[in-house]
Every structure is written in C-alpha cells, then in structure tokens.
Amino acid sequence: MTILDIETIDPIFKKRVCLNSKQTAQILGVSCSSLENWRSAGLGPSFVKVNSGKKGRVLYDKSAICEWVNQTIKTA
C-alpha cells in the first residue's frame, strides 16, 4: 500500500496529512472499535493522541498506515 492508494479511496484523504480513527478504519477495512482495541493492545499503526482524556483526538499519519500495512501483510 502507498499513500497514493490511500488518497484514491476518498478524495478528502488527499488534502490531509493525518487521518482520524474512522478514516483509518475505513482504509484498513475494520471497525473503529477494532482499531481502538488494537491501540489498547499496542497493535496497529502508530498514532498520535492530541489532547489527553476521552475527548482527545487520535490521528494516524498516512505514511504510518502504509508502513504498518506493508509490514503486516505478507505475500506468498
């Protein structure tokens, strides 16, 4: 997966450097709750939490998403 692949999923992704949890879940084909569970378990793409507490925003850099997908998916 490349950043170009991400940007073709939804035109709005092209304008953003970082994506929120919902957008990242859409790219990965999982639910937001799965992504949250992965964060709690120390799995999934690296993220940044802006502001602390329950209302803090979680953001994923597009390059971090690509890196994680490319490391996770193995081809035969």
C-alpha positions, 0 to 999 in steps of 0.5 A: 500500500502507498499513500497514493492508494490511500488518497484514491479511496476518498478524495478528502484523504488527499488534502490531509496529512493525518487521518482520524480513527474512522478514516483509518478504519475505513482504509484498513477495512475494520471497525473503529472499535477494532482499531481502538482495541488494537491501540489498547493492545499496542497493535496497529499503526502508530498514532498520535493522541492530541489532547489527553482524556476521552475527548482527545483526538487520535490521528494516524499519519498516512505514511504510518498506515502504509508502513504498518500495512506493508509490514503486516501483510505478507505475500506468498 
